[in-house]
Amino acid sequence: MIKLVFFFGFLITMLSHEQQETAPPEKEGIHFFVDPATNSDDPEKRMAYGLNVTPPWRDGGSFFINLPEHLWYMPDTKGIARHHDKRKNVWKVSADGKEAGYSAESLTQPGVFLDVKAVATADRVHFEMTLTNKSDVFLESISPLFCYQYHHLKGFPLKQTDNFAHTFIVMNGKPVALKDIQVKNPGAVARMAQVKDCKIESNWWAEEMGGMIEQRMDMSLTALTSSSDDRKVILSWTPGKSILSNTVIPCIHADACIGDLAKGESKTIRGTLLFTRDPLEMAIKKMIEDTGNTAHRGN
């Protein structure tokens, strides 16, 4: 029953993520900004952990990132953080827009703390999230959804178009387009895949929809290519758990394998968002070398 409630709640969330984004500030290169609209009183429009990221390309639009969109632990998907948490947007952005971060205590699980940082360089963003459990609760099988929405990224697929033809994951060392991977329901609006050796799965949403990919991926890495030219964005988190691509929002994920967190413990996960014009295989290879992102080995 809990899973069904979560499933339908996620469907509603999925359909409500059309951000009324303000124009990004006039700054060169990659930079961050916070949209005041994320502080909406409407819980389905409120994005308490939402951050906007502009690419290094002139007039390139922007990514909208929920970091996290959802963060929960088991059993019964108990919440640690949700995009609709009743709080003002937590992100603090530096004056030059090149650094952003926040420290926040969970509203639903007091004593659990999130410390998140984002740093922009010439062609990429480095993310770091540290979870600290100062509560008396054993947090079992922590799972995240980090949602990277590209509907305002100019020149990339529009929602419910050929999104899966432009979205790639790595299998057996090679990039494979999601459109070329068989799933139970070819009409499913989302695709999800699991990293080979992460024991934390919680993929029932995609399984219910018929969009779960049976074959395991090498790593938590998603590549998105432009509809109009040679631009690409590559997203990676390590240690890796799963990817999700949703044509309705539209968005990409490369979510992390966090696992358990006992009282007094902390865990840090790291992500990278790369903007590039390099050939796809070359760009993925460089990303793997730079981040050390390989298949997660157990937990």
Backbone bond lengths (Angstrom), bond angles and torsions (degrees), N, CA, C in turn:
res aa  C-N    CA-C-N  psi(-1)  N-CA   C-N-CA  omega(-1)  CA-C   N-CA-C  phi
1 M - - - 1.458 - - 1.530 110.63 -
2 I 1.352 116.54 -45.07 1.462 120.63 179.67 1.521 109.75 -58.93
3 K 1.338 116.33 -41.49 1.456 119.75 -178.92 1.524 111.16 -64.61
4 L 1.329 117.89 -39.06 1.458 121.07 179.33 1.519 110.89 -65.84
5 V 1.332 117.34 -41.61 1.460 120.73 177.52 1.526 109.77 -60.84
6 F 1.327 116.44 -44.91 1.461 121.00 179.08 1.521 110.36 -62.67
7 F 1.343 116.55 -40.97 1.460 122.66 -178.81 1.523 110.98 -60.45
8 F 1.343 117.02 -51.35 1.455 119.68 -178.17 1.528 111.41 -71.23
9 G 1.322 116.91 -33.57 1.453 119.61 174.77 1.516 111.43 -62.43
10 F 1.317 116.12 -38.20 1.458 120.09 179.31 1.522 111.06 -68.63
11 L 1.345 116.83 -36.07 1.457 119.92 176.45 1.525 111.00 -61.47
12 I 1.335 116.67 -43.25 1.457 120.67 178.47 1.521 110.07 -63.01
13 T 1.331 115.97 -44.51 1.456 120.54 178.01 1.517 110.90 -59.31
14 M 1.322 116.33 -43.33 1.451 122.42 -178.11 1.521 111.49 -57.91
15 L 1.333 116.36 -38.58 1.458 121.22 -175.75 1.517 113.23 -83.73
16 S 1.333 117.56 -4.81 1.470 120.26 -173.82 1.513 113.29 -110.73
17 H 1.349 119.00 12.27 1.450 121.16 -170.30 1.523 114.06 -96.35
18 E 1.320 118.95 25.96 1.452 120.41 175.58 1.527 108.40 -78.71
19 Q 1.320 116.46 96.66 1.461 120.47 -176.69 1.521 111.57 -73.20
20 Q 1.343 117.63 132.91 1.456 122.48 171.62 1.528 106.23 -88.41
21 E 1.314 115.26 80.23 1.454 120.66 -169.41 1.515 111.85 -80.10
22 T 1.316 116.53 135.62 1.453 120.70 173.07 1.520 109.20 -74.35
23 A 1.337 116.05 161.97 1.463 119.89 179.85 1.522 109.50 -65.39
24 P 1.347 117.69 137.26 1.467 119.83 178.63 1.523 110.79 -65.78
25 P 1.311 117.91 148.21 1.464 120.49 177.78 1.523 111.25 -62.30
26 E 1.335 116.05 153.07 1.465 121.03 -177.97 1.528 109.95 -79.51
27 K 1.315 115.93 91.91 1.462 121.27 178.27 1.516 107.91 -138.82
28 E 1.309 116.35 151.87 1.456 120.94 -178.48 1.527 111.06 -82.37
29 G 1.337 115.34 147.15 1.455 121.32 173.35 1.518 113.80 69.26
30 I 1.315 115.68 -167.41 1.457 121.87 179.58 1.521 109.36 -67.93
31 H 1.321 116.00 131.91 1.463 119.55 173.73 1.522 109.27 -156.43
32 F 1.326 115.13 166.99 1.464 122.74 -175.81 1.522 110.68 -109.98
33 F 1.326 115.46 151.05 1.458 120.35 168.05 1.523 108.85 -154.81
34 V 1.330 115.62 160.11 1.459 122.01 -179.73 1.523 108.46 -112.16
35 D 1.315 116.67 129.34 1.458 122.76 178.68 1.527 109.12 -84.45
36 P 1.340 119.21 123.03 1.472 120.57 179.27 1.526 113.12 -57.67
37 A 1.345 117.38 -23.60 1.468 120.11 -179.01 1.526 112.56 -64.31
38 T 1.334 117.06 -17.35 1.467 119.73 179.79 1.521 111.82 -70.84
39 N 1.331 117.95 -10.73 1.467 121.87 178.93 1.532 112.11 -93.94
40 S 1.316 117.38 24.96 1.466 122.26 -178.28 1.528 111.75 -59.49
41 D 1.330 115.81 148.13 1.464 121.13 173.55 1.524 111.57 -74.94
42 D 1.325 117.13 -17.94 1.465 121.97 177.23 1.529 108.21 -76.46
43 P 1.342 118.54 116.49 1.468 120.06 -175.30 1.526 113.87 -61.86
44 E 1.340 117.70 -22.93 1.460 119.12 179.11 1.518 112.54 -86.69
45 K 1.333 117.22 -7.54 1.458 121.41 175.14 1.529 111.29 -108.48
46 R 1.331 115.30 -17.07 1.464 119.85 -177.96 1.519 109.75 -71.27
47 M 1.325 117.02 132.13 1.457 122.87 179.72 1.525 107.78 -128.11
48 A 1.331 116.04 80.62 1.460 121.30 -172.12 1.518 113.35 -63.03
49 Y 1.343 116.41 -23.12 1.470 120.38 -176.51 1.531 110.48 -118.45
50 G 1.353 116.94 28.41 1.452 122.02 -174.58 1.519 113.87 -90.92
51 L 1.333 115.85 131.83 1.463 122.97 -179.32 1.527 108.80 -131.06
52 N 1.340 116.32 137.69 1.458 121.62 176.52 1.525 109.91 -99.65
53 V 1.345 115.64 139.73 1.459 121.70 -179.25 1.521 108.91 -130.49
54 T 1.323 117.34 123.65 1.458 120.46 175.90 1.528 109.58 -90.13
55 P 1.329 117.97 145.63 1.456 121.36 176.82 1.526 110.99 -79.77
56 P 1.333 118.39 172.19 1.470 120.41 179.06 1.524 112.92 -78.49
57 W 1.334 117.56 -2.86 1.460 121.87 -177.62 1.523 110.86 -86.64
58 R 1.329 116.98 136.30 1.469 121.38 179.99 1.525 110.54 -61.44
59 D 1.326 116.95 134.31 1.468 122.84 -179.31 1.529 111.77 53.20
60 G 1.336 115.60 39.89 1.467 120.00 -176.12 1.511 114.94 -89.88
61 G 1.341 117.19 -1.14 1.463 118.68 -176.68 1.513 110.95 79.69
62 S 1.332 116.88 -145.52 1.464 119.30 -179.11 1.519 111.89 -163.35
63 F 1.319 114.98 157.16 1.463 124.32 167.97 1.526 108.04 -86.73
64 F 1.345 116.16 145.28 1.460 120.20 166.63 1.522 106.68 -113.72
65 I 1.340 116.58 124.11 1.459 120.94 -172.96 1.519 110.77 -118.98
66 N 1.308 116.62 124.35 1.461 122.34 169.97 1.520 107.86 -94.33
67 L 1.330 116.55 110.68 1.464 120.83 -174.76 1.533 109.76 -130.71
68 P 1.361 116.54 83.68 1.460 126.59 5.12 1.532 112.62 -97.91
69 E 1.339 114.31 164.99 1.458 119.91 165.69 1.528 108.55 -80.57
70 H 1.339 115.51 -47.63 1.465 122.56 174.45 1.522 108.33 -140.80
71 L 1.311 116.54 143.42 1.457 122.62 173.93 1.520 105.89 -143.73
72 W 1.345 116.77 119.47 1.457 120.14 -173.54 1.521 110.86 -140.81
73 Y 1.331 115.17 169.27 1.462 119.98 174.36 1.519 108.27 -135.49
74 M 1.317 115.73 165.85 1.451 121.93 -175.92 1.530 110.27 -105.31
75 P 1.361 116.37 163.03 1.467 125.77 0.55 1.528 112.01 -80.00
76 D 1.338 114.50 165.39 1.468 123.27 172.33 1.516 114.26 68.63
77 T 1.319 117.44 29.21 1.477 122.86 174.70 1.533 112.56 43.56
78 K 1.317 115.93 55.01 1.468 120.39 176.71 1.532 109.30 -70.45
79 G 1.323 116.04 133.48 1.451 120.74 -172.59 1.513 114.26 -77.95
80 I 1.333 115.80 139.95 1.460 123.54 167.99 1.526 109.00 -106.58
81 A 1.329 116.00 -45.86 1.466 121.48 175.90 1.519 108.76 -150.13
82 R 1.339 116.35 139.79 1.464 123.13 176.98 1.526 107.77 -132.83
83 H 1.305 116.23 149.88 1.464 119.38 -178.63 1.525 111.90 -55.82
84 H 1.338 117.85 -29.82 1.463 121.64 -176.02 1.530 113.43 -92.63
85 D 1.341 118.03 13.80 1.462 119.83 175.80 1.531 110.33 -51.52
86 K 1.332 115.71 139.05 1.463 120.74 -174.46 1.528 109.60 -81.07
87 R 1.317 114.90 78.96 1.456 121.74 177.16 1.528 107.77 -155.67
88 K 1.314 116.83 158.07 1.455 121.21 175.42 1.531 109.10 -67.63
89 N 1.320 115.88 154.01 1.461 120.63 178.13 1.529 110.01 -50.80
90 V 1.329 115.50 128.68 1.465 120.91 -169.82 1.529 114.75 -84.92
91 W 1.332 117.92 -15.40 1.464 120.60 -172.52 1.522 111.93 -70.40
92 K 1.340 115.74 137.20 1.453 123.82 171.93 1.529 107.54 -115.74
93 V 1.334 116.09 123.76 1.464 121.75 -175.13 1.521 109.82 -109.73
94 S 1.333 116.40 136.59 1.469 120.98 179.40 1.527 110.32 -66.59
95 A 1.323 116.38 161.84 1.464 121.74 -176.34 1.521 112.21 -59.42
96 D 1.340 117.85 -34.82 1.467 120.05 -179.70 1.527 112.40 -87.94
97 G 1.345 117.41 -1.82 1.451 120.80 177.25 1.511 115.08 75.69
98 K 1.318 117.71 8.44 1.473 121.01 -174.82 1.524 113.73 -94.67
99 E 1.327 117.49 -12.64 1.454 121.21 177.84 1.523 109.33 -135.23
100 A 1.321 115.56 147.00 1.461 120.69 177.48 1.518 107.97 -149.61
101 G 1.331 116.00 156.89 1.458 118.59 178.86 1.510 111.33 -175.70
102 Y 1.326 114.67 171.85 1.463 120.52 173.56 1.517 110.12 -159.97
103 S 1.329 115.12 156.79 1.457 123.55 170.26 1.514 106.74 -128.59
104 A 1.316 117.20 127.39 1.461 120.43 -174.86 1.515 110.44 -148.12
105 E 1.330 115.42 146.39 1.452 121.77 173.58 1.518 109.32 -96.11
106 S 1.321 117.09 138.20 1.458 121.52 179.14 1.524 110.32 -57.36
107 L 1.339 115.70 135.00 1.464 120.20 176.72 1.524 111.74 -78.38
108 T 1.330 116.94 -28.12 1.461 121.13 -176.09 1.522 113.07 -98.81
109 Q 1.334 117.17 -16.81 1.457 121.38 178.06 1.526 108.03 -134.37
110 P 1.351 117.58 76.04 1.466 121.00 -177.49 1.532 111.28 -54.07
111 G 1.322 114.20 140.58 1.457 119.61 -177.99 1.512 113.28 97.25
112 V 1.339 117.15 -6.74 1.460 121.46 175.31 1.532 107.61 -104.77
113 F 1.330 116.07 128.56 1.465 121.03 -172.75 1.524 110.87 -120.46
114 L 1.341 115.27 143.27 1.455 123.06 174.85 1.521 108.50 -115.75
115 D 1.314 116.25 128.86 1.459 122.63 171.81 1.524 107.42 -122.38
116 V 1.332 116.17 117.90 1.460 121.20 -172.12 1.524 109.71 -127.77
117 K 1.332 116.10 137.68 1.464 122.06 179.14 1.523 109.41 -131.69
118 A 1.331 115.87 148.16 1.453 122.61 173.10 1.527 108.10 -137.95
119 V 1.327 115.93 131.32 1.463 121.06 -178.82 1.523 108.33 -130.72
120 A 1.337 116.86 127.44 1.460 122.40 -179.64 1.523 110.34 -95.25
121 T 1.337 115.98 138.04 1.463 121.88 171.93 1.533 107.04 -120.50
122 A 1.309 117.50 -161.67 1.463 120.48 -174.45 1.522 112.92 -63.11
123 D 1.348 116.81 -41.23 1.464 118.92 -173.33 1.522 113.93 -129.60
124 R 1.339 117.79 8.63 1.460 118.95 -175.87 1.522 111.89 -157.14
125 V 1.339 113.14 168.09 1.457 121.27 173.90 1.524 108.29 -121.52
126 H 1.318 117.18 132.13 1.460 122.58 174.97 1.531 108.72 -102.60
127 F 1.325 116.00 127.58 1.456 122.27 178.62 1.525 109.84 -112.72
128 E 1.322 115.44 148.12 1.460 121.01 173.60 1.521 108.47 -143.82
129 M 1.340 116.20 130.14 1.456 121.18 176.86 1.521 109.09 -126.87
130 T 1.336 116.57 127.19 1.455 122.10 175.86 1.517 109.37 -115.75
131 L 1.328 115.98 125.94 1.459 122.37 175.64 1.518 108.20 -104.03
132 T 1.326 116.30 132.13 1.466 121.41 178.90 1.517 108.88 -126.98
133 N 1.329 115.60 128.44 1.466 120.76 -178.66 1.533 109.72 -104.63
134 K 1.326 115.78 102.87 1.464 121.36 175.17 1.527 111.18 -104.91
135 S 1.323 116.03 9.07 1.467 120.62 178.01 1.529 109.80 -87.03
136 D 1.319 116.12 177.32 1.466 121.11 176.87 1.520 112.08 -93.47
137 V 1.342 116.82 5.07 1.465 121.42 -176.14 1.520 110.08 -95.69
138 F 1.334 115.81 134.69 1.465 120.61 172.39 1.523 107.92 -79.76
139 L 1.319 116.40 117.91 1.470 121.53 -177.84 1.523 108.88 -90.92
140 E 1.319 115.86 106.66 1.463 122.14 -173.84 1.526 110.66 -96.63
141 S 1.332 115.41 134.13 1.474 121.93 171.67 1.528 112.10 51.67
142 I 1.319 116.48 56.85 1.464 120.42 178.51 1.527 109.22 -65.03
143 S 1.331 115.88 133.88 1.462 121.23 -179.81 1.521 109.84 -133.59
144 P 1.347 117.57 139.95 1.459 121.16 179.02 1.527 112.44 -114.54
145 L 1.313 115.78 159.88 1.459 123.48 161.30 1.525 106.35 -125.98
146 F 1.336 116.53 114.08 1.459 122.91 176.95 1.523 106.79 -107.89
147 C 1.314 117.06 107.24 1.461 122.38 -168.57 1.528 111.32 -98.89
148 Y 1.341 116.73 119.03 1.465 123.46 179.11 1.528 107.84 -108.96
149 Q 1.320 115.76 101.40 1.462 121.86 -173.60 1.526 110.25 -93.03
150 Y 1.335 115.87 127.18 1.466 119.40 -173.95 1.527 113.70 -113.91
151 H 1.335 118.14 19.58 1.467 118.78 -179.43 1.523 112.89 -68.12
152 H 1.350 118.58 -16.17 1.462 121.53 175.52 1.532 111.51 -106.45
153 L 1.331 117.78 10.04 1.458 121.46 177.17 1.529 107.40 -90.35
154 K 1.309 117.15 108.16 1.465 121.58 -169.65 1.522 111.97 -68.23
155 G 1.343 114.81 136.72 1.461 120.76 177.51 1.511 114.27 90.20
156 F 1.343 117.21 3.37 1.457 121.35 179.85 1.531 109.34 -109.99
157 P 1.338 118.98 165.04 1.464 120.72 -171.92 1.524 113.74 -55.66
158 L 1.319 115.54 138.89 1.452 121.29 173.18 1.522 109.43 -76.42
159 K 1.316 116.90 165.66 1.460 119.15 -177.18 1.522 111.32 -64.43
160 Q 1.335 114.52 143.25 1.461 124.39 177.52 1.526 111.97 52.35
161 T 1.343 114.98 45.64 1.462 120.41 173.47 1.524 107.73 -116.98
162 D 1.321 116.77 -121.76 1.467 120.50 -179.88 1.520 110.74 -101.39
163 N 1.329 116.91 39.14 1.472 122.20 -175.11 1.522 112.75 -53.88
164 F 1.334 116.95 -43.69 1.466 120.00 -175.40 1.530 111.93 -70.40
165 A 1.333 117.81 -22.32 1.462 120.46 176.06 1.522 111.24 -72.96
166 H 1.341 116.74 -20.22 1.460 121.59 -177.69 1.526 112.48 -108.22
167 T 1.327 117.33 7.19 1.463 121.28 -177.76 1.526 109.20 -116.65
168 F 1.335 116.77 126.85 1.463 122.04 -172.80 1.528 110.46 -125.80
169 I 1.339 115.36 146.32 1.460 122.48 170.26 1.517 107.95 -126.40
170 V 1.330 117.18 170.82 1.465 121.16 -177.03 1.527 110.11 -105.77
171 M 1.341 115.42 121.11 1.459 121.97 176.11 1.518 108.65 -130.77
172 N 1.324 115.61 129.06 1.467 121.08 -179.06 1.526 111.92 52.16
173 G 1.335 114.16 39.38 1.454 119.91 174.37 1.512 115.72 81.73
174 K 1.340 119.06 1.06 1.459 122.24 -175.81 1.529 111.31 -126.30
175 P 1.352 117.56 145.49 1.466 119.06 174.14 1.521 111.07 -72.13
176 V 1.330 116.39 135.96 1.462 122.48 -179.85 1.528 107.77 -130.14
177 A 1.341 116.52 131.18 1.467 120.74 178.43 1.521 109.63 -72.08
178 L 1.331 117.26 139.56 1.463 120.79 -179.99 1.522 111.69 -60.38
179 K 1.326 118.38 -29.48 1.467 120.62 -179.77 1.526 112.07 -65.43
180 D 1.331 117.24 -20.83 1.455 121.69 -177.14 1.526 113.32 -95.67
181 I 1.342 116.84 4.48 1.462 120.90 -178.83 1.523 108.87 -108.64
182 Q 1.317 115.64 125.85 1.467 120.61 -176.37 1.528 111.20 -72.30
183 V 1.336 115.06 138.15 1.462 122.01 173.34 1.529 107.87 -131.24
184 K 1.326 115.66 167.11 1.464 121.62 -176.37 1.522 112.43 -61.28
185 N 1.342 116.34 -42.85 1.465 121.60 -179.27 1.523 109.26 -119.12
186 P 1.358 118.09 100.64 1.464 120.51 -178.19 1.528 113.29 -60.29
187 G 1.328 117.71 -19.88 1.453 121.21 179.94 1.513 114.26 -88.14
188 A 1.322 117.96 -1.24 1.470 121.31 -179.70 1.525 110.15 -59.80
189 V 1.326 116.68 136.18 1.467 120.75 -175.63 1.526 112.70 -79.97
190 A 1.326 117.23 -5.97 1.463 120.51 -179.83 1.522 109.69 -136.19
191 R 1.321 115.14 154.86 1.461 122.79 174.00 1.530 107.84 -126.74
192 M 1.321 115.18 144.12 1.466 120.58 179.02 1.522 107.98 -140.03
193 A 1.334 116.92 144.78 1.459 122.04 177.79 1.513 109.25 -142.04
194 Q 1.329 115.68 150.60 1.462 122.79 -175.58 1.524 110.03 -107.42
195 V 1.333 116.09 140.43 1.458 121.33 173.74 1.532 109.00 -68.97
196 K 1.305 116.75 146.58 1.469 123.66 -168.98 1.521 114.37 -49.34
197 D 1.324 117.71 -52.22 1.459 119.14 -167.74 1.520 115.21 -115.97
198 C 1.320 118.74 13.98 1.458 120.06 173.81 1.527 108.37 -79.19
199 K 1.319 116.79 124.40 1.468 120.85 -176.48 1.527 112.67 -81.67
200 I 1.331 117.33 -13.79 1.467 121.09 179.64 1.525 107.37 -88.42
201 E 1.324 117.14 111.96 1.464 119.40 -174.37 1.528 112.52 -105.52
202 S 1.315 120.07 -71.79 1.471 123.85 178.35 1.526 112.45 47.06
203 N 1.318 116.52 51.83 1.462 122.57 -177.58 1.523 112.53 -108.79
204 W 1.325 117.20 25.00 1.466 120.17 -172.59 1.518 113.46 -62.94
205 W 1.356 116.45 -28.04 1.462 119.05 -179.17 1.529 110.39 -60.35
206 A 1.332 116.74 -49.14 1.465 120.48 178.88 1.523 111.52 -68.88
207 E 1.328 116.62 -34.54 1.462 119.90 178.69 1.521 110.67 -64.72
208 E 1.350 117.42 -42.80 1.458 121.14 177.28 1.528 111.30 -61.52
209 M 1.311 116.60 -38.27 1.459 122.02 -177.91 1.520 112.52 -76.20
210 G 1.319 116.95 -22.76 1.466 120.87 -175.60 1.513 112.89 87.70
211 G 1.342 116.74 17.80 1.457 120.30 -178.71 1.518 113.77 -107.30
212 M 1.342 117.34 11.56 1.463 120.38 -179.70 1.523 110.17 -78.47
213 I 1.313 116.24 130.87 1.465 122.20 176.88 1.520 108.77 -86.52
214 E 1.313 117.02 122.50 1.468 120.56 -175.01 1.517 112.30 -70.07
215 Q 1.329 117.59 -39.58 1.456 120.75 -178.89 1.514 110.36 -69.92
216 R 1.337 117.67 138.02 1.461 122.22 -179.16 1.534 111.17 -81.21
217 M 1.333 115.23 146.96 1.462 121.89 177.95 1.527 110.93 -87.05
218 D 1.330 114.51 165.79 1.460 120.05 175.93 1.521 111.88 -75.29
219 M 1.344 117.25 -37.79 1.464 121.32 -171.22 1.519 109.43 -160.88
220 S 1.318 115.18 167.82 1.465 121.04 178.29 1.522 108.30 -85.78
221 L 1.316 115.91 86.51 1.460 123.06 -177.59 1.516 108.35 -147.31
222 T 1.336 116.26 129.98 1.456 122.46 178.11 1.515 108.65 -127.71
223 A 1.323 116.62 133.11 1.461 121.90 176.96 1.524 108.98 -115.46
224 L 1.319 116.14 137.02 1.458 122.37 179.44 1.521 107.83 -124.19
225 T 1.336 116.91 127.64 1.461 121.08 -178.87 1.524 110.71 -107.28
226 S 1.328 115.20 152.28 1.457 121.89 -179.39 1.526 111.16 -68.62
227 S 1.323 115.60 153.97 1.465 121.64 175.61 1.523 111.58 -83.12
228 S 1.339 116.88 -14.26 1.458 119.06 -168.91 1.525 115.92 -123.22
229 D 1.348 117.68 -17.41 1.462 118.64 -177.63 1.528 109.61 -156.40
230 D 1.342 117.77 -155.12 1.463 121.51 -172.94 1.528 113.81 -95.69
231 R 1.331 118.49 11.24 1.463 119.79 179.69 1.532 111.37 -73.01
232 K 1.333 115.84 147.82 1.462 122.09 -179.48 1.522 109.23 -145.32
233 V 1.327 114.70 152.13 1.457 120.13 169.09 1.525 107.16 -125.93
234 I 1.321 115.66 138.70 1.463 121.02 -179.44 1.523 108.04 -127.35
235 L 1.320 114.96 128.66 1.467 122.38 -176.77 1.514 109.69 -117.11
236 S 1.332 116.18 135.79 1.459 120.58 -179.16 1.524 109.90 -147.15
237 W 1.355 116.26 139.13 1.463 122.04 170.71 1.521 109.06 -130.26
238 T 1.319 115.16 144.95 1.451 119.82 179.96 1.522 110.44 -139.48
239 P 1.359 117.35 143.24 1.462 127.16 -6.23 1.528 110.78 -64.31
240 G 1.331 116.70 152.00 1.453 120.60 -169.63 1.516 114.71 -98.87
241 K 1.343 115.91 145.56 1.461 122.76 177.68 1.519 112.60 -115.18
242 S 1.353 117.21 -57.44 1.460 120.20 -171.63 1.520 110.12 -161.05
243 I 1.336 114.87 168.81 1.464 120.87 169.78 1.516 108.10 -123.35
244 L 1.324 115.24 157.38 1.455 122.07 175.33 1.517 107.53 -143.39
245 S 1.331 116.76 134.57 1.459 122.27 173.05 1.518 107.52 -127.65
246 N 1.327 115.43 126.08 1.457 121.84 -173.91 1.524 108.68 -124.01
247 T 1.333 117.78 118.67 1.452 121.17 -175.77 1.514 113.39 -78.96
248 V 1.335 118.35 -15.65 1.458 121.18 -176.19 1.524 110.86 -79.30
249 I 1.342 118.21 -39.25 1.471 118.68 -176.47 1.540 112.69 -68.44
250 P 1.321 126.17 -48.06 1.453 129.89 -17.06 1.532 110.07 -84.51
251 C 1.352 115.33 157.74 1.457 119.15 -176.48 1.512 110.78 -153.72
252 I 1.327 114.27 164.55 1.457 122.00 170.36 1.524 108.56 -126.79
253 H 1.342 115.78 154.48 1.460 123.66 176.10 1.527 108.29 -133.87
254 A 1.324 115.11 154.13 1.459 122.66 164.09 1.521 104.79 -145.55
255 D 1.327 116.37 80.41 1.461 121.34 -166.61 1.523 113.16 -82.69
256 A 1.326 114.44 157.31 1.467 121.52 -171.39 1.520 112.40 -95.98
257 C 1.325 115.88 150.94 1.458 123.61 175.59 1.536 107.58 -93.70
258 I 1.330 116.29 105.04 1.467 120.55 -174.12 1.522 111.53 -96.98
259 G 1.335 116.89 -49.20 1.463 119.86 177.84 1.514 112.68 85.54
260 D 1.343 116.54 -148.33 1.467 122.74 -173.76 1.529 110.91 -90.81
261 L 1.341 114.38 155.09 1.457 119.89 176.59 1.523 108.32 -143.10
262 A 1.331 115.98 109.16 1.461 121.39 179.57 1.530 110.23 -83.98
263 K 1.317 115.86 168.36 1.462 121.30 178.64 1.526 109.64 -56.29
264 G 1.339 115.39 131.33 1.452 121.18 178.26 1.513 114.86 87.12
265 E 1.341 117.55 -5.30 1.466 120.49 -178.15 1.528 111.72 -94.09
266 S 1.330 114.21 155.71 1.463 122.47 173.48 1.523 108.83 -131.58
267 K 1.321 115.82 151.84 1.459 121.26 173.41 1.516 108.89 -139.03
268 T 1.333 115.72 143.39 1.459 121.37 178.88 1.519 109.51 -121.20
269 I 1.323 115.55 132.17 1.465 122.01 175.44 1.527 107.53 -120.68
270 R 1.344 116.61 155.51 1.460 120.60 -174.75 1.521 111.06 -134.35
271 G 1.320 114.29 144.08 1.452 120.20 179.81 1.518 111.53 -134.73
272 T 1.338 114.88 160.07 1.464 121.56 177.60 1.522 109.25 -139.88
273 L 1.318 115.81 136.99 1.458 122.85 173.78 1.521 106.75 -118.57
274 L 1.329 116.23 115.61 1.466 122.21 -175.42 1.525 110.16 -108.74
275 F 1.344 116.42 134.18 1.463 123.35 173.18 1.526 107.15 -108.57
276 T 1.330 118.18 124.91 1.457 119.97 -172.22 1.524 111.87 -152.12
277 R 1.339 115.13 160.10 1.464 122.44 170.75 1.533 111.14 -116.11
278 D 1.320 116.97 3.61 1.458 120.79 179.28 1.526 110.97 -63.38
279 P 1.346 118.16 155.36 1.465 120.17 172.43 1.526 109.94 -54.38
280 L 1.329 116.51 147.90 1.459 121.43 -169.45 1.524 112.91 -56.41
281 E 1.323 117.94 -51.49 1.470 120.00 -176.89 1.523 110.95 -62.92
282 M 1.324 116.67 -39.18 1.466 120.60 178.78 1.526 110.55 -64.44
283 A 1.329 116.40 -43.40 1.460 120.87 -178.39 1.523 111.09 -64.74
284 I 1.337 116.76 -42.66 1.465 120.76 179.31 1.531 110.20 -64.68
285 K 1.316 116.41 -43.38 1.468 120.00 179.59 1.526 110.60 -60.08
286 K 1.338 116.45 -43.94 1.465 120.09 -179.93 1.522 110.40 -65.18
287 M 1.331 116.52 -39.63 1.464 120.53 178.97 1.528 110.62 -61.54
288 I 1.319 116.53 -44.34 1.467 121.06 179.87 1.528 110.38 -62.73
289 E 1.329 116.59 -43.67 1.458 120.63 179.96 1.526 111.48 -64.37
290 D 1.334 115.97 -40.83 1.464 120.30 -176.47 1.526 112.75 -71.92
291 T 1.335 116.26 -35.24 1.468 119.93 -174.51 1.516 113.58 -98.66
292 G 1.345 117.43 -15.90 1.461 120.07 -175.27 1.511 111.86 68.03
293 N 1.322 117.37 24.73 1.470 122.20 -177.04 1.520 110.11 -80.98
294 T 1.310 116.09 105.95 1.453 121.78 174.53 1.523 108.25 -123.77
295 A 1.311 116.80 175.82 1.466 119.52 179.18 1.524 110.15 -56.75
296 H 1.330 115.59 133.67 1.467 120.92 -179.73 1.523 110.03 -69.11
297 R 1.301 116.80 130.38 1.464 121.44 -175.96 1.518 110.66 -104.21
298 G 1.315 114.98 89.47 1.465 119.96 174.91 1.505 112.65 71.74
299 N 1.329 115.56 178.05 1.464 120.17 179.13 1.529 109.31 -154.99
